[in-house]
Amino acid sequence: MSRPPADAEQSKRPDVFFNSRWVDPPAGVEQLDPAQLAPDFRAGAAHCGLKGGGKTDVGLLVCDAPSVSSALLLTRNASAAAPVRVCRQRVERDAVRAAVVNAGNANAETGEQGIADAWAMCERAGAELGLEASAVAVGETGVIGVPLPIDAVLSGIGEAATTLSPDGGMAFSEAILTTDRWPKSCSLRAGGVTVSAQAKGGGMIQPNMATMLCFVQTDAVVEDPAGALRLATDASFERITVDGQMSTNDMVLLQATGEAGTPLPAGLLETVLLQLALEVVADGEGSTRVCRVGVEGAASAAEAERVARAIANSPLVKTALFGKDPNWGRIAQAAGMALAGEDLEEIGADSIDAAELGEDRAEAELGLRLDRGEHAAHVFFSDLGYEYIRINAEYTT
């Protein structure tokens, strides 16, 4: 993400992790304390001065198991930040043992010095943990175009290393926040394995890979971490938008030790990432509501995706969601814009279900039928209200 720390205090996270109407967790899932990490993982946090008020802004996560397999997905933004470039070029993405993160400075558009600073974070974390720097993934989030105060960050990494704990999941979650109103984290047990996860994101959300920052740890056996992570993100983080903006800093990391000797239960990873993705949308800067737009009857998968994105990112549709206005004409306009130049029959009210836009509910459904084929797509999006303008009009002042 590319925003500064929020001025307001973070809100308390929901007590129940799987709390969305669109999430159906596998049977037998036990929710643990979200601070508890999967076995053989520890995390910690420290304050180095990037955030005001003494809030933690450096997070450290490490796997202590004898071996770990991992997968790392990174933003496709052509103007990718220094930590993304370091992860692409110098980190062993299938054998990541640790992650170091700072919040408050994106270290993006900072040139060769930014690259050197991001690698220095890997080196310092590796030195503190007894690991090669190439085994450490680095993530950063905050304001773009500001040089990183690297000496302060490196000192913070050293301090964070002294706080590492198997119960450090919540401390890590809080350290990586910027404009987020609450930490997004979980720890679950199902089918003999444990999964813990932490995510952050509030603005600059329309991934073409994953979300802002997300970290997943498990003791399950995951034979193909990259394939499993891609499938899970395709069904979750790839389905969301807050403001149609792709970040320079997006990353998702999955680490699996296999120590439980048991594979992940079917659908568990997808369910965890979907709930985290929906929390990101619900926590969109100034957001008050989440909507799922479903498009059916498109001529191709690409067409269905294009129409769904056009509706989800339309300021007119998003403000109608905010105002609880079931104005179906705005949906028709956005769909027609996405299909400009096509031979399209008139889109009428009988092709659009916008009733829930006008209802007083936190999660709304919106449907459109095109009658052009058999393809479908859906996207989750947030409303657009006054608070989004305030946050982004003032974010560097």
C-alpha positions as a Markdown table, in Angstrom:
| # | Residue | x | y | z |
|---|---|---|---|---|
| 1 | Met | 0.0 | 0.0 | 0.0 |
| 2 | Ser | 1.1 | 3.5 | -0.5 |
| 3 | Arg | -0.4 | 5.6 | 2.3 |
| 4 | Pro | 0.8 | 7.1 | 5.6 |
| 5 | Pro | -0.3 | 5.9 | 9.0 |
| 6 | Ala | -3.9 | 6.7 | 9.9 |
| 7 | Asp | -4.5 | 9.5 | 12.4 |
| 8 | Ala | -7.5 | 7.8 | 14.0 |
| 9 | Glu | -7.1 | 4.9 | 16.4 |
| 10 | Gln | -7.6 | 1.5 | 14.8 |
| 11 | Ser | -10.9 | -0.2 | 15.4 |
| 12 | Lys | -11.2 | -3.6 | 17.1 |
| 13 | Arg | -11.2 | -6.5 | 14.6 |
| 14 | Pro | -14.4 | -8.7 | 14.4 |
| 15 | Asp | -14.5 | -11.3 | 17.2 |
| 16 | Val | -15.5 | -14.0 | 14.7 |
| 17 | Phe | -13.1 | -14.4 | 11.8 |
| 18 | Phe | -15.4 | -16.0 | 9.2 |
| 19 | Asn | -18.1 | -13.4 | 9.4 |
| 20 | Ser | -19.0 | -12.7 | 5.8 |
| 21 | Arg | -22.1 | -14.0 | 4.0 |
| 22 | Trp | -19.8 | -15.0 | 1.1 |
| 23 | Val | -17.5 | -17.2 | 3.2 |
| 24 | Asp | -18.3 | -20.8 | 3.8 |
| 25 | Pro | -15.5 | -22.4 | 5.9 |
| 26 | Pro | -14.8 | -26.1 | 5.8 |
| 27 | Ala | -16.4 | -28.2 | 8.5 |
| 28 | Gly | -14.5 | -28.6 | 11.7 |
| 29 | Val | -12.6 | -25.4 | 11.7 |
| 30 | Glu | -11.5 | -24.3 | 15.2 |
| 31 | Gln | -10.7 | -20.6 | 15.7 |
| 32 | Leu | -7.6 | -20.0 | 17.9 |
| 33 | Asp | -6.3 | -16.8 | 19.4 |
| 34 | Pro | -5.3 | -14.7 | 16.4 |
| 35 | Ala | -2.0 | -13.9 | 18.1 |
| 36 | Gln | -1.1 | -17.6 | 18.0 |
| 37 | Leu | 1.1 | -18.5 | 15.0 |
| 38 | Ala | 1.3 | -21.9 | 13.4 |
| 39 | Pro | 3.8 | -24.3 | 15.1 |
| 40 | Asp | 7.5 | -23.4 | 14.5 |
| 41 | Phe | 6.8 | -19.7 | 13.6 |
| 42 | Arg | 7.5 | -16.6 | 15.7 |
| 43 | Ala | 6.8 | -13.0 | 15.1 |
| 44 | Gly | 7.5 | -9.6 | 16.8 |
| 45 | Ala | 7.3 | -5.9 | 16.3 |
| 46 | Ala | 9.0 | -2.6 | 17.2 |
| 47 | His | 8.6 | 1.2 | 16.8 |
| 48 | Cys | 11.3 | 2.9 | 14.7 |
| 49 | Gly | 9.7 | 6.3 | 14.1 |
| 50 | Leu | 7.9 | 5.8 | 10.7 |
| 51 | Lys | 4.5 | 6.1 | 12.5 |
| 52 | Gly | 3.7 | 8.7 | 15.0 |
| 53 | Gly | 2.5 | 8.2 | 18.6 |
| 54 | Gly | 4.9 | 5.4 | 19.3 |
| 55 | Lys | 3.0 | 2.9 | 17.2 |
| 56 | Thr | 4.9 | -0.2 | 16.1 |
| 57 | Asp | 6.0 | 0.0 | 12.4 |
| 58 | Val | 8.5 | -2.8 | 12.0 |
| 59 | Gly | 7.4 | -6.4 | 11.9 |
| 60 | Leu | 9.5 | -9.5 | 11.8 |
| 61 | Leu | 8.4 | -13.1 | 11.1 |
| 62 | Val | 10.5 | -16.3 | 11.2 |
| 63 | Cys | 10.1 | -20.0 | 10.7 |
| 64 | Asp | 12.2 | -22.2 | 13.0 |
| 65 | Ala | 11.4 | -25.5 | 11.4 |
| 66 | Pro | 14.3 | -27.5 | 9.8 |
| 67 | Ser | 12.9 | -26.8 | 6.4 |
| 68 | Val | 10.2 | -24.7 | 4.8 |
| 69 | Ser | 8.7 | -24.5 | 1.3 |
| 70 | Ser | 7.2 | -21.2 | 0.3 |
| 71 | Ala | 5.6 | -19.2 | -2.5 |
| 72 | Leu | 5.7 | -15.4 | -3.0 |
| 73 | Leu | 3.4 | -13.4 | -5.3 |
| 74 | Leu | 4.3 | -9.8 | -6.1 |
| 75 | Thr | 2.6 | -6.9 | -7.7 |
| 76 | Arg | 2.7 | -6.6 | -11.5 |
| 77 | Asn | 2.8 | -2.8 | -11.3 |
| 78 | Ala | 5.5 | -1.6 | -13.8 |
| 79 | Ser | 6.6 | 1.0 | -11.2 |
| 80 | Ala | 7.2 | -1.7 | -8.5 |
| 81 | Ala | 8.8 | -0.6 | -5.3 |
| 82 | Ala | 12.3 | -1.5 | -4.1 |
| 83 | Pro | 11.2 | -4.3 | -1.8 |
| 84 | Val | 9.3 | -6.0 | -4.7 |
| 85 | Arg | 12.3 | -5.7 | -7.0 |
| 86 | Val | 14.6 | -7.2 | -4.3 |
| 87 | Cys | 12.2 | -10.1 | -3.7 |
| 88 | Arg | 12.1 | -10.7 | -7.5 |
| 89 | Gln | 15.8 | -10.6 | -8.0 |
| 90 | Arg | 17.6 | -11.6 | -4.9 |
| 91 | Val | 15.3 | -13.6 | -2.6 |
| 92 | Glu | 14.9 | -17.4 | -2.9 |
| 93 | Arg | 11.1 | -17.3 | -3.3 |
| 94 | Asp | 10.5 | -21.1 | -2.8 |
| 95 | Ala | 12.6 | -21.2 | 0.4 |
| 96 | Val | 11.7 | -18.1 | 2.4 |
| 97 | Arg | 12.5 | -18.6 | 6.1 |
| 98 | Ala | 11.6 | -15.1 | 7.3 |
| 99 | Ala | 9.9 | -11.8 | 6.4 |
| 100 | Val | 10.7 | -8.3 | 7.5 |
| 101 | Val | 8.2 | -5.4 | 7.0 |
| 102 | Asn | 8.0 | -1.7 | 7.7 |
| 103 | Ala | 4.9 | 0.4 | 7.6 |
| 104 | Gly | 4.9 | 4.1 | 7.0 |
| 105 | Asn | 7.3 | 4.3 | 4.0 |
| 106 | Ala | 6.7 | 2.4 | 0.7 |
| 107 | Asn | 10.4 | 2.8 | -0.4 |
| 108 | Ala | 8.9 | 3.2 | -3.9 |
| 109 | Glu | 10.4 | 5.5 | -6.6 |
| 110 | Thr | 13.6 | 5.8 | -4.5 |
| 111 | Gly | 16.1 | 4.7 | -7.1 |
| 112 | Glu | 19.2 | 2.6 | -6.4 |
| 113 | Gln | 19.4 | 3.8 | -2.8 |
| 114 | Gly | 15.9 | 2.3 | -2.3 |
| 115 | Ile | 17.1 | -1.1 | -3.6 |
| 116 | Ala | 20.1 | -0.9 | -1.4 |
| 117 | Asp | 18.0 | -0.1 | 1.6 |
| 118 | Ala | 15.5 | -2.9 | 1.0 |
| 119 | Trp | 18.4 | -5.4 | 0.7 |
| 120 | Ala | 19.9 | -4.0 | 3.9 |
| 121 | Met | 16.7 | -4.8 | 5.7 |
| 122 | Cys | 17.1 | -8.4 | 4.5 |
| 123 | Glu | 20.7 | -8.5 | 5.6 |
| 124 | Arg | 19.9 | -7.1 | 9.0 |
| 125 | Ala | 17.0 | -9.5 | 9.6 |
| 126 | Gly | 19.1 | -12.4 | 8.4 |
| 127 | Ala | 21.9 | -11.4 | 10.7 |
| 128 | Glu | 19.5 | -11.2 | 13.7 |
| 129 | Leu | 18.0 | -14.6 | 12.8 |
| 130 | Gly | 21.1 | -16.5 | 11.7 |
| 131 | Leu | 19.8 | -16.7 | 8.1 |
| 132 | Glu | 21.2 | -15.8 | 4.7 |
| 133 | Ala | 19.7 | -12.5 | 3.5 |
| 134 | Ser | 18.3 | -14.3 | 0.4 |
| 135 | Ala | 16.1 | -16.4 | 2.8 |
| 136 | Val | 14.3 | -13.2 | 4.0 |
| 137 | Ala | 11.4 | -11.6 | 2.1 |
| 138 | Val | 11.1 | -7.8 | 2.5 |
| 139 | Gly | 7.8 | -5.9 | 2.4 |
| 140 | Glu | 7.2 | -2.1 | 2.8 |
| 141 | Thr | 4.1 | 0.0 | 2.8 |
| 142 | Gly | 3.4 | 3.7 | 3.2 |
| 143 | Val | 4.1 | 7.0 | 1.3 |
| 144 | Ile | 5.7 | 6.8 | -2.2 |
| 145 | Gly | 8.7 | 8.8 | -3.2 |
| 146 | Val | 10.2 | 9.4 | 0.3 |
| 147 | Pro | 13.7 | 8.1 | 1.1 |
| 148 | Leu | 13.7 | 5.4 | 3.7 |
| 149 | Pro | 15.3 | 6.4 | 7.1 |
| 150 | Ile | 17.3 | 3.2 | 6.9 |
| 151 | Asp | 19.3 | 3.6 | 10.1 |
| 152 | Ala | 16.1 | 3.9 | 12.1 |
| 153 | Val | 14.6 | 0.9 | 10.3 |
| 154 | Leu | 17.6 | -1.3 | 10.8 |
| 155 | Ser | 17.6 | -0.4 | 14.5 |
| 156 | Gly | 13.9 | -1.3 | 14.7 |
| 157 | Ile | 14.6 | -4.7 | 13.1 |
| 158 | Gly | 17.1 | -5.4 | 15.8 |
| 159 | Glu | 14.6 | -4.5 | 18.5 |
| 160 | Ala | 11.8 | -6.5 | 16.8 |
| 161 | Ala | 14.1 | -9.5 | 16.9 |
| 162 | Thr | 14.1 | -9.3 | 20.7 |
| 163 | Thr | 10.3 | -9.6 | 20.8 |
| 164 | Leu | 9.9 | -12.7 | 18.7 |
| 165 | Ser | 7.2 | -15.0 | 20.1 |
| 166 | Pro | 5.0 | -17.9 | 19.0 |
| 167 | Asp | 2.1 | -15.6 | 20.1 |
| 168 | Gly | 3.4 | -12.6 | 18.2 |
| 169 | Gly | 0.8 | -12.8 | 15.4 |
| 170 | Met | -1.3 | -9.8 | 16.5 |
| 171 | Ala | 1.8 | -7.7 | 17.3 |
| 172 | Phe | 3.0 | -8.4 | 13.7 |
| 173 | Ser | -0.4 | -7.6 | 12.3 |
| 174 | Glu | -0.6 | -4.2 | 14.1 |
| 175 | Ala | 2.9 | -3.3 | 13.0 |
| 176 | Ile | 2.2 | -3.6 | 9.3 |
| 177 | Leu | -1.0 | -1.3 | 9.3 |
| 178 | Thr | -1.1 | 2.1 | 7.7 |
| 179 | Thr | -4.6 | 3.6 | 7.1 |
| 180 | Asp | -6.2 | 0.3 | 8.2 |
| 181 | Arg | -8.8 | 0.6 | 10.9 |
| 182 | Trp | -8.2 | -2.8 | 12.4 |
| 183 | Pro | -5.6 | -5.6 | 12.1 |
| 184 | Lys | -6.6 | -8.5 | 9.8 |
| 185 | Ser | -5.3 | -11.8 | 11.3 |
| 186 | Cys | -6.4 | -15.3 | 12.2 |
| 187 | Ser | -5.2 | -18.6 | 13.5 |
| 188 | Leu | -7.1 | -21.7 | 12.7 |
| 189 | Arg | -6.9 | -25.5 | 13.3 |
| 190 | Ala | -8.6 | -28.0 | 11.0 |
| 191 | Gly | -7.9 | -31.5 | 9.8 |
| 192 | Gly | -4.8 | -31.9 | 12.0 |
| 193 | Val | -3.1 | -28.7 | 10.7 |
| 194 | Thr | -2.8 | -25.1 | 11.8 |
| 195 | Val | -3.0 | -22.0 | 9.6 |
| 196 | Ser | -2.2 | -18.5 | 10.7 |
| 197 | Ala | -2.4 | -15.4 | 8.5 |
| 198 | Gln | -2.0 | -11.7 | 8.7 |
| 199 | Ala | -2.9 | -9.1 | 6.1 |
| 200 | Lys | -3.2 | -5.3 | 5.7 |
| 201 | Gly | -4.8 | -3.0 | 3.2 |
| 202 | Gly | -7.2 | -0.1 | 3.0 |
| 203 | Gly | -6.6 | 2.0 | -0.1 |
| 204 | Met | -4.8 | 1.6 | -3.5 |
| 205 | Ile | -6.6 | -1.7 | -3.9 |
| 206 | Gln | -7.1 | -3.4 | -7.2 |
| 207 | Pro | -4.6 | -6.2 | -7.4 |
| 208 | Asn | -3.5 | -8.0 | -10.4 |
| 209 | Met | -1.9 | -10.7 | -8.3 |
| 210 | Ala | -2.9 | -10.5 | -4.6 |
| 211 | Thr | -3.5 | -7.8 | -2.0 |
| 212 | Met | -1.4 | -5.2 | -0.3 |
| 213 | Leu | 0.5 | -7.4 | 2.1 |
| 214 | Cys | -0.5 | -10.9 | 3.3 |
| 215 | Phe | 1.5 | -13.5 | 5.2 |
| 216 | Val | 0.3 | -17.1 | 5.7 |
| 217 | Gln | 2.0 | -19.8 | 7.8 |
| 218 | Thr | 1.1 | -23.4 | 8.2 |
| 219 | Asp | 2.5 | -26.7 | 9.4 |
| 220 | Ala | 0.6 | -28.6 | 6.7 |
| 221 | Val | 2.2 | -30.4 | 3.8 |
| 222 | Val | 1.8 | -28.3 | 0.7 |
| 223 | Glu | 3.3 | -30.1 | -2.3 |
| 224 | Asp | 3.0 | -27.1 | -4.7 |
| 225 | Pro | 3.0 | -23.9 | -2.7 |
| 226 | Ala | 3.1 | -21.6 | -5.8 |
| 227 | Gly | 0.1 | -23.4 | -7.4 |
| 228 | Ala | -1.9 | -23.5 | -4.2 |
| 229 | Leu | -1.3 | -19.8 | -3.5 |
| 230 | Arg | -2.2 | -18.8 | -7.0 |
| 231 | Leu | -5.5 | -20.8 | -6.9 |
| 232 | Ala | -6.3 | -19.3 | -3.6 |
| 233 | Thr | -5.5 | -15.7 | -4.6 |
| 234 | Asp | -7.4 | -16.1 | -7.9 |
| 235 | Ala | -10.6 | -16.8 | -5.9 |
| 236 | Ser | -10.0 | -14.0 | -3.3 |
| 237 | Phe | -7.5 | -11.2 | -3.6 |
| 238 | Glu | -7.9 | -11.1 | -7.4 |
| 239 | Arg | -11.6 | -10.5 | -6.9 |
| 240 | Ile | -11.5 | -7.3 | -5.0 |
| 241 | Thr | -11.3 | -3.5 | -5.5 |
| 242 | Val | -11.5 | -0.5 | -3.3 |
| 243 | Asp | -10.5 | 2.3 | -5.7 |
| 244 | Gly | -9.3 | 0.6 | -8.9 |
| 245 | Gln | -5.6 | 1.4 | -8.1 |
| 246 | Met | -2.9 | -1.2 | -8.3 |
| 247 | Ser | -0.2 | -0.7 | -5.6 |
| 248 | Thr | 3.5 | -0.6 | -6.2 |
| 249 | Asn | 4.1 | -2.8 | -3.1 |
| 250 | Asp | 1.7 | -5.7 | -3.2 |
| 251 | Met | 2.9 | -9.1 | -1.9 |
| 252 | Val | 1.6 | -12.4 | -0.6 |
| 253 | Leu | 3.8 | -14.9 | 1.1 |
| 254 | Leu | 2.9 | -18.5 | 2.0 |
| 255 | Gln | 5.2 | -20.6 | 4.2 |
| 256 | Ala | 4.6 | -24.3 | 4.9 |
| 257 | Thr | 6.8 | -26.6 | 7.1 |
| 258 | Gly | 5.0 | -29.9 | 6.5 |
| 259 | Glu | 5.7 | -30.8 | 10.1 |
| 260 | Ala | 2.1 | -31.9 | 10.7 |
| 261 | Gly | 2.5 | -34.6 | 8.1 |
| 262 | Thr | -1.0 | -33.8 | 6.8 |
| 263 | Pro | -2.1 | -31.8 | 3.7 |
| 264 | Leu | -4.3 | -28.7 | 4.0 |
| 265 | Pro | -8.0 | -29.5 | 4.2 |
| 266 | Ala | -9.7 | -28.8 | 0.8 |
| 267 | Gly | -10.8 | -25.2 | 0.5 |
| 268 | Leu | -9.2 | -24.0 | 3.8 |
| 269 | Leu | -6.5 | -21.8 | 2.2 |
| 270 | Glu | -9.1 | -20.3 | -0.3 |
| 271 | Thr | -11.5 | -19.6 | 2.6 |
| 272 | Val | -8.9 | -17.9 | 4.7 |
| 273 | Leu | -7.7 | -15.7 | 1.9 |
| 274 | Leu | -11.2 | -14.8 | 0.8 |
| 275 | Gln | -12.2 | -13.6 | 4.3 |
| 276 | Leu | -9.0 | -11.6 | 4.6 |
| 277 | Ala | -9.6 | -10.1 | 1.1 |
| 278 | Leu | -13.2 | -9.2 | 2.2 |
| 279 | Glu | -11.8 | -7.6 | 5.3 |
| 280 | Val | -9.5 | -5.4 | 3.2 |
| 281 | Val | -12.5 | -4.2 | 1.2 |
| 282 | Ala | -14.7 | -3.7 | 4.3 |
| 283 | Asp | -11.8 | -1.6 | 5.7 |
| 284 | Gly | -11.4 | 0.3 | 2.5 |
| 285 | Glu | -10.5 | 3.9 | 3.2 |
| 286 | Gly | -13.7 | 5.5 | 4.4 |
| 287 | Ser | -15.7 | 2.3 | 3.5 |
| 288 | Thr | -19.1 | 1.6 | 5.1 |
| 289 | Arg | -20.4 | -1.2 | 2.9 |
| 290 | Val | -19.2 | -4.0 | 0.7 |
| 291 | Cys | -20.9 | -5.2 | -2.5 |
| 292 | Arg | -20.6 | -8.3 | -4.7 |
| 293 | Val | -21.3 | -7.6 | -8.3 |
| 294 | Gly | -22.0 | -10.7 | -10.4 |
| 295 | Val | -22.2 | -10.6 | -14.2 |
| 296 | Glu | -23.7 | -13.5 | -16.1 |
| 297 | Gly | -24.4 | -14.2 | -19.8 |
| 298 | Ala | -21.2 | -12.6 | -21.2 |
| 299 | Ala | -19.7 | -13.5 | -24.5 |
| 300 | Ser | -16.3 | -14.4 | -23.0 |
| 301 | Ala | -14.6 | -14.6 | -19.7 |
| 302 | Ala | -12.7 | -11.5 | -20.5 |
| 303 | Glu | -15.9 | -9.6 | -21.3 |
| 304 | Ala | -17.5 | -10.7 | -18.0 |
| 305 | Glu | -14.4 | -9.6 | -16.1 |
| 306 | Arg | -14.3 | -6.2 | -17.9 |
| 307 | Val | -18.0 | -5.5 | -17.2 |
| 308 | Ala | -17.8 | -6.5 | -13.6 |
| 309 | Arg | -14.7 | -4.3 | -13.0 |
| 310 | Ala | -16.3 | -1.3 | -14.8 |
| 311 | Ile | -19.3 | -1.6 | -12.5 |
| 312 | Ala | -17.2 | -2.1 | -9.3 |
| 313 | Asn | -14.9 | 0.8 | -10.0 |
| 314 | Ser | -17.6 | 3.2 | -11.2 |
| 315 | Pro | -17.7 | 6.3 | -8.9 |
| 316 | Leu | -21.4 | 6.6 | -9.6 |
| 317 | Val | -22.2 | 3.0 | -8.6 |
| 318 | Lys | -19.9 | 3.2 | -5.5 |
| 319 | Thr | -21.6 | 6.4 | -4.4 |
| 320 | Ala | -25.0 | 4.8 | -4.9 |
| 321 | Leu | -23.9 | 2.0 | -2.7 |
| 322 | Phe | -22.8 | 4.5 | -0.1 |
| 323 | Gly | -26.1 | 6.4 | -0.3 |
| 324 | Lys | -28.3 | 3.2 | -0.3 |
| 325 | Asp | -29.7 | 4.2 | -3.7 |
| 326 | Pro | -30.8 | 1.3 | -5.9 |
| 327 | Asn | -30.2 | 3.4 | -9.1 |
| 328 | Trp | -30.0 | 0.6 | -11.7 |
| 329 | Gly | -29.3 | 3.1 | -14.5 |
| 330 | Arg | -25.8 | 3.6 | -13.2 |
| 331 | Ile | -25.1 | -0.1 | -13.6 |
| 332 | Ala | -26.5 | -0.1 | -17.1 |
| 333 | Gln | -24.2 | 2.9 | -18.0 |
| 334 | Ala | -21.1 | 1.3 | -16.6 |
| 335 | Ala | -21.8 | -2.0 | -18.4 |
| 336 | Gly | -22.4 | -0.2 | -21.6 |
| 337 | Met | -19.2 | 1.8 | -21.2 |
| 338 | Ala | -17.2 | -1.5 | -20.7 |
| 339 | Leu | -18.8 | -2.8 | -24.0 |
| 340 | Ala | -18.4 | 0.4 | -26.0 |
| 341 | Gly | -18.4 | -0.4 | -29.7 |
| 342 | Glu | -20.1 | -3.8 | -29.3 |
| 343 | Asp | -23.5 | -4.7 | -30.8 |
| 344 | Leu | -25.5 | -4.7 | -27.5 |
| 345 | Glu | -29.2 | -4.9 | -26.9 |
| 346 | Glu | -30.5 | -2.3 | -24.5 |
| 347 | Ile | -29.9 | -3.1 | -20.9 |
| 348 | Gly | -33.1 | -2.7 | -19.0 |
| 349 | Ala | -34.3 | -3.0 | -15.4 |
| 350 | Asp | -35.3 | -6.6 | -16.0 |
| 351 | Ser | -31.6 | -7.5 | -16.6 |
| 352 | Ile | -30.4 | -5.8 | -13.4 |
| 353 | Asp | -30.9 | -6.7 | -9.7 |
| 354 | Ala | -30.0 | -3.7 | -7.7 |
| 355 | Ala | -32.5 | -4.0 | -4.9 |
| 356 | Glu | -29.9 | -4.6 | -2.2 |
| 357 | Leu | -28.1 | -1.4 | -3.0 |
| 358 | Gly | -31.1 | 0.3 | -1.3 |
| 359 | Glu | -31.2 | -1.9 | 1.8 |
| 360 | Asp | -29.6 | -1.2 | 5.1 |
| 361 | Arg | -27.0 | -4.0 | 5.1 |
| 362 | Ala | -23.3 | -4.0 | 5.3 |
| 363 | Glu | -22.9 | -6.6 | 2.5 |
| 364 | Ala | -25.0 | -6.2 | -0.6 |
| 365 | Glu | -25.5 | -8.2 | -3.8 |
| 366 | Leu | -25.8 | -6.7 | -7.3 |
| 367 | Gly | -26.5 | -8.7 | -10.4 |
| 368 | Leu | -26.4 | -8.1 | -14.2 |
| 369 | Arg | -27.5 | -10.5 | -17.0 |
| 370 | Leu | -26.2 | -9.7 | -20.5 |
| 371 | Asp | -27.7 | -12.6 | -22.5 |
| 372 | Arg | -24.6 | -12.6 | -24.8 |
| 373 | Gly | -23.1 | -16.0 | -23.9 |
| 374 | Glu | -22.4 | -18.3 | -21.0 |
| 375 | His | -19.5 | -16.7 | -19.2 |
| 376 | Ala | -19.7 | -15.1 | -15.7 |
| 377 | Ala | -17.5 | -13.1 | -13.3 |
| 378 | His | -17.8 | -11.4 | -10.0 |
| 379 | Val | -15.9 | -8.7 | -8.1 |
| 380 | Phe | -16.2 | -7.5 | -4.5 |
| 381 | Phe | -16.0 | -3.7 | -4.0 |
| 382 | Ser | -16.5 | -1.0 | -1.4 |
| 383 | Asp | -18.6 | 2.1 | -1.4 |
| 384 | Leu | -17.2 | 5.6 | -1.9 |
| 385 | Gly | -17.9 | 8.3 | 0.7 |
| 386 | Tyr | -16.7 | 11.5 | 2.2 |
| 387 | Glu | -14.0 | 9.9 | 4.3 |
| 388 | Tyr | -12.1 | 8.5 | 1.3 |
| 389 | Ile | -11.8 | 12.0 | 0.0 |
| 390 | Arg | -10.6 | 13.4 | 3.3 |
| 391 | Ile | -8.0 | 10.6 | 3.8 |
| 392 | Asn | -6.5 | 10.9 | 0.4 |
| 393 | Ala | -6.7 | 14.7 | 0.1 |
| 394 | Glu | -4.7 | 15.1 | 3.3 |
| 395 | Tyr | -2.5 | 12.0 | 3.3 |
| 396 | Thr | 0.9 | 13.8 | 3.0 |
| 397 | Thr | 0.0 | 16.8 | 5.2 |
